[in-house]
Amino acid sequence: MKVGGRDFDLTKQEVEARMTGEDPELIQKHMIEVNGQMFPPKQVLGHVTGWERTTFTTMEAQRVLTRIGFVCTEARAGRIRKAGQFLMDSVRDSVQDTVSDHGDEQFQRGFTAAAGIALRQIQKRLDDLREQMKGKGLSQAEQAFYAHLDELKSEIEADCDRFWRGSRVDWRPPKPVAKGVIRRTDETGS
C-alpha cells in the first residue's frame, strides 16, 4: 500500500518486532496497542519506517496500521470512558441486591463503600506517581497514565454526583481519620 506516495509493505508481526523495547511517547488523542503497550500511531509508523513524522498525518498512520491488523482508538473517548463505565457499573452491581433486601439507606452505604474502594485504589496509584515525580520523575508513558488516571477519577466522581443529584444524599466516602492519641489539655495536667 502507499502512504504519501511511499510504499509500505510491513506485516503486523514485523511492526511488532520493530517496536519491541520502544517506550511509548505521550498520547494526545489517538492510540494503538502494540505488544501490550499503547502508542501514538505516528510514533509507531515513524519508528518502523524511519520516515519523518511531518511527512504523514495521524489519519494516514491509523489507516495503514488498521489495514495490517491493529486497532486504533481515541484515548479519552475510548479506554478511559470504558474503564470509568466499567467501574461505575461494578459499583452499582455490587450493591444492587442490597437495595431490594435492605432499602435505600443500606443501598447508599453500599454505594458509598464501593465507590470508596474504587476511588481509594485510583488515589493510591496517583499518590504513588506523585511521589515518583519528586524523585526520578515520570517517563512519558507514566505521565500519560497519570493524566488519564486523574481524568478517570474526576469522571467517576462526576458520574456519582449525577447519579445522586437531587436526592440530598452525600455519596462521597468519609475522609480517613488520622490515627494516633489525642489528649485533651485537662487530662495532661496543662
C-alpha contacts under 8 A as a table, 3 or more apart, distances in Angstrom:
res1	aa1	res2	aa2	distance
1	M	7	D	5.81
1	M	8	F	5.38
1	M	9	D	6.51
1	M	64	V	7.90
2	K	5	G	5.61
2	K	6	R	5.23
2	K	7	D	4.63
2	K	8	F	5.78
3	V	6	R	5.14
3	V	7	D	6.35
3	V	8	F	6.68
3	V	56	F	7.44
3	V	60	E	6.81
3	V	64	V	7.63
4	G	55	T	7.35
4	G	56	F	6.44
10	L	14	E	5.97
10	L	15	V	6.64
11	T	14	E	5.16
11	T	15	V	6.34
11	T	68	I	6.13
12	K	15	V	5.16
12	K	16	E	6.21
12	K	65	L	7.87
12	K	68	I	5.53
12	K	69	G	6.24
12	K	70	F	7.30
13	Q	16	E	5.05
13	Q	17	A	6.14
14	E	17	A	5.05
14	E	18	R	6.17
15	V	18	R	5.16
15	V	19	M	6.15
15	V	44	V	7.94
15	V	48	V	6.19
16	E	19	M	5.16
16	E	20	T	6.31
16	E	34	V	6.17
16	E	35	N	6.22
17	A	20	T	5.38
18	R	47	H	7.89
18	R	48	V	5.94
19	M	22	E	5.45
19	M	34	V	7.42
19	M	35	N	7.79
19	M	44	V	7.19
19	M	47	H	7.52
19	M	48	V	7.03
20	T	35	N	7.20
23	D	141	A	7.32
24	P	37	Q	7.30
24	P	38	M	6.63
24	P	39	F	5.09
24	P	40	P	7.46
24	P	140	Q	6.97
24	P	141	A	5.52
25	E	39	F	6.48
25	E	40	P	6.88
25	E	43	Q	7.44
25	E	140	Q	5.34
25	E	141	A	5.79
26	L	39	F	7.84
26	L	40	P	7.41
26	L	140	Q	5.06
26	L	141	A	5.68
26	L	143	Q	7.13
26	L	144	A	5.49
27	I	30	H	6.72
27	I	31	M	6.54
27	I	39	F	6.61
27	I	40	P	5.45
27	I	75	A	7.42
27	I	141	A	7.78
27	I	144	A	6.27
28	Q	40	P	7.50
28	Q	75	A	7.49
29	K	74	E	5.59
29	K	75	A	5.31
29	K	76	R	6.81
30	H	40	P	5.98
30	H	41	P	6.85
30	H	72	C	6.97
30	H	73	T	5.72
30	H	74	E	4.41
30	H	75	A	5.45
31	M	38	M	6.03
31	M	39	F	5.34
31	M	40	P	4.63
31	M	41	P	5.81
31	M	72	C	5.69
31	M	73	T	5.48
31	M	74	E	6.10
31	M	75	A	5.96
32	I	38	M	5.45
32	I	39	F	5.33
32	I	40	P	6.22
32	I	41	P	5.85
32	I	70	F	6.94
32	I	71	V	6.01
32	I	72	C	4.62
32	I	73	T	6.44
33	E	36	G	5.92
33	E	37	Q	5.31
33	E	38	M	4.45
33	E	39	F	6.27
33	E	70	F	7.19
33	E	71	V	6.95
33	E	72	C	7.44
34	V	37	Q	5.38
34	V	38	M	6.37
34	V	39	F	7.15
34	V	70	F	7.74
39	F	43	Q	6.76
39	F	44	V	6.79
40	P	43	Q	5.39
40	P	44	V	6.71
41	P	44	V	5.22
41	P	45	L	6.33
41	P	58	T	6.36
41	P	61	A	5.68
41	P	62	Q	6.01
41	P	65	L	7.78
41	P	72	C	7.56
42	K	45	L	5.22
42	K	46	G	5.77
42	K	53	R	6.41
42	K	57	T	7.34
42	K	58	T	5.60
42	K	61	A	5.72
42	K	62	Q	7.98
43	Q	46	G	5.21
43	Q	47	H	5.90
43	Q	53	R	7.61
44	V	47	H	5.26
44	V	48	V	6.14
45	L	48	V	5.41
45	L	49	T	6.03
45	L	50	G	7.99
45	L	51	W	7.71
45	L	61	A	5.98
45	L	65	L	7.70
46	G	49	T	5.45
46	G	50	G	5.37
46	G	51	W	5.03
46	G	52	E	6.18
46	G	53	R	5.64
47	H	50	G	5.32
47	H	51	W	7.32
51	W	55	T	7.16
52	E	55	T	5.64
52	E	56	F	7.82
53	R	56	F	5.87
53	R	57	T	7.59
54	T	57	T	7.33
56	F	60	E	6.34
56	F	61	A	7.20
57	T	60	E	5.15
57	T	61	A	6.36
58	T	61	A	5.01
58	T	62	Q	6.11
59	M	62	Q	5.02
59	M	63	R	6.06
60	E	63	R	5.02
60	E	64	V	6.20
61	A	64	V	5.33
61	A	65	L	6.07
62	Q	65	L	5.24
62	Q	66	T	5.80
62	Q	72	C	6.18
63	R	66	T	5.26
63	R	67	R	6.18
64	V	67	R	5.20
64	V	68	I	6.67
65	L	68	I	5.39
65	L	69	G	6.57
65	L	70	F	5.52
65	L	71	V	7.68
65	L	72	C	7.81
66	T	69	G	5.20
66	T	70	F	4.73
66	T	71	V	5.73
66	T	72	C	6.61
67	R	70	F	7.29
73	T	78	G	6.19
74	E	77	A	5.54
74	E	78	G	5.27
74	E	79	R	7.77
75	A	78	G	5.28
75	A	79	R	5.97
75	A	80	I	6.85
76	R	79	R	6.48
76	R	80	I	5.43
76	R	81	R	6.61
76	R	148	H	7.69
77	A	80	I	6.59
77	A	81	R	5.72
78	G	81	R	5.71
78	G	82	K	6.19
79	R	82	K	5.03
79	R	83	A	5.94
80	I	83	A	5.07
80	I	84	G	6.02
80	I	148	H	6.84
80	I	152	L	6.16
81	R	84	G	5.01
81	R	85	Q	5.95
81	R	152	L	7.56
82	K	85	Q	5.05
82	K	86	F	5.98
83	A	86	F	5.04
83	A	87	L	6.13
83	A	152	L	7.79
84	G	87	L	5.07
84	G	88	M	6.14
84	G	152	L	6.08
84	G	155	E	6.94
84	G	156	I	6.00
85	Q	88	M	5.04
85	Q	89	D	5.98
86	F	89	D	5.09
86	F	90	S	6.05
87	L	90	S	5.03
87	L	91	V	6.18
87	L	118	A	7.42
87	L	156	I	7.79
88	M	91	V	5.08
88	M	92	R	6.24
88	M	156	I	6.89
88	M	159	D	7.71
88	M	160	C	7.91
89	D	92	R	5.15
89	D	93	D	5.93
90	S	93	D	5.02
90	S	94	S	5.91
91	V	94	S	5.30
91	V	95	V	6.83
91	V	111	F	6.38
91	V	114	A	5.40
91	V	115	A	6.15
92	R	95	V	5.63
92	R	96	Q	6.04
92	R	111	F	6.77
93	D	96	Q	5.06
93	D	97	D	7.92
94	S	97	D	7.60
94	S	110	G	7.74
94	S	111	F	7.88
94	S	114	A	7.20
95	V	98	T	5.19
95	V	99	V	6.77
95	V	107	F	6.12
95	V	110	G	5.44
95	V	111	F	6.10
95	V	114	A	7.86
96	Q	99	V	5.54
96	Q	100	S	7.26
96	Q	107	F	7.46
97	D	100	S	5.55
97	D	101	D	6.31
98	T	101	D	5.11
98	T	102	H	5.49
98	T	103	G	7.02
98	T	106	Q	6.44
98	T	107	F	5.64
98	T	110	G	7.40
99	V	102	H	5.57
99	V	103	G	4.86
99	V	104	D	5.93
99	V	106	Q	6.75
99	V	107	F	4.96
100	S	103	G	6.03
102	H	105	E	7.54
102	H	106	Q	5.63
102	H	107	F	7.27
103	G	106	Q	5.77
103	G	107	F	6.33
104	D	107	F	4.90
104	D	108	Q	6.12
105	E	108	Q	5.13
105	E	109	R	6.38
106	Q	109	R	5.08
106	Q	110	G	6.09
107	F	110	G	5.02
107	F	111	F	5.94
108	Q	111	F	5.04
108	Q	112	T	6.00
108	Q	169	V	7.84
108	Q	171	W	6.80
109	R	112	T	5.08
109	R	113	A	6.05
110	G	113	A	5.07
110	G	114	A	6.07
111	F	114	A	5.19
111	F	115	A	5.98
111	F	171	W	7.18
112	T	115	A	5.15
112	T	116	G	5.91
112	T	171	W	5.24
112	T	172	R	6.04
112	T	173	P	5.41
113	A	116	G	5.01
113	A	117	I	6.26
113	A	173	P	6.63
114	A	117	I	5.18
114	A	118	A	6.41
115	A	118	A	5.22
115	A	119	L	5.99
115	A	172	R	7.62
115	A	173	P	7.19
116	G	119	L	5.16
116	G	120	R	5.81
116	G	172	R	7.31
116	G	173	P	5.20
117	I	120	R	5.27
117	I	121	Q	6.34
118	A	121	Q	5.32
118	A	122	I	6.48
119	L	122	I	5.11
119	L	123	Q	5.98
119	L	153	K	6.76
120	R	123	Q	4.95
120	R	124	K	5.94
121	Q	124	K	5.16
121	Q	125	R	6.45
122	I	125	R	5.28
122	I	126	L	6.26
122	I	149	L	6.99
122	I	153	K	6.79
123	Q	126	L	4.94
123	Q	127	D	6.01
123	Q	153	K	7.91
124	K	127	D	5.06
124	K	128	D	6.13
125	R	128	D	5.02
125	R	129	L	6.27
126	L	129	L	5.15
126	L	130	R	6.19
126	L	146	Y	6.50
126	L	149	L	7.23
126	L	150	D	7.14
127	D	130	R	4.96
127	D	131	E	6.24
128	D	131	E	5.18
128	D	132	Q	6.29
129	L	132	Q	4.92
129	L	133	M	6.22
129	L	138	L	7.57
129	L	142	E	7.91
129	L	146	Y	6.99
130	R	133	M	5.00
130	R	134	K	6.68
131	E	134	K	5.27
131	E	135	G	6.85
132	Q	135	G	5.21
132	Q	136	K	6.26
132	Q	137	G	5.61
132	Q	138	L	6.71
133	M	136	K	6.31
133	M	137	G	4.00
133	M	138	L	5.78
134	K	137	G	6.27
138	L	141	A	7.81
138	L	142	E	5.50
138	L	143	Q	5.87
139	S	142	E	5.09
139	S	143	Q	6.15
140	Q	143	Q	4.95
140	Q	144	A	6.20
141	A	144	A	5.10
141	A	145	F	6.14
142	E	145	F	4.86
142	E	146	Y	5.98
143	Q	146	Y	5.04
143	Q	147	A	6.22
144	A	147	A	5.13
144	A	148	H	6.11
145	F	148	H	5.10
145	F	149	L	5.93
146	Y	149	L	5.10
146	Y	150	D	6.06
147	A	150	D	5.20
147	A	151	E	6.17
148	H	151	E	5.07
148	H	152	L	6.04
149	L	152	L	4.95
149	L	153	K	6.23
150	D	153	K	5.20
150	D	154	S	6.42
151	E	154	S	5.12
151	E	155	E	6.16
152	L	155	E	5.03
152	L	156	I	6.15
153	K	156	I	5.19
153	K	157	E	6.26
154	S	157	E	5.17
154	S	158	A	6.12
155	E	158	A	5.01
155	E	159	D	6.06
156	I	159	D	5.06
156	I	160	C	6.18
157	E	160	C	5.11
157	E	161	D	6.13
158	A	161	D	4.97
158	A	162	R	6.19
159	D	162	R	5.06
159	D	163	F	6.12
160	C	163	F	4.94
160	C	164	W	6.34
160	C	171	W	7.45
161	D	164	W	5.38
161	D	165	R	5.82
161	D	171	W	7.74
162	R	165	R	4.99
164	W	167	S	5.59
164	W	168	R	7.44
164	W	169	V	6.32
164	W	170	D	7.85
164	W	171	W	7.24
165	R	168	R	7.20
165	R	169	V	7.94
183	R	187	E	6.57
183	R	188	T	7.10
184	R	187	E	5.51
184	R	188	T	6.94
185	T	188	T	5.42
185	T	189	G	6.55
185	T	190	S	5.53
186	D	189	G	5.48
186	D	190	S	6.26
187	E	190	S	7.75
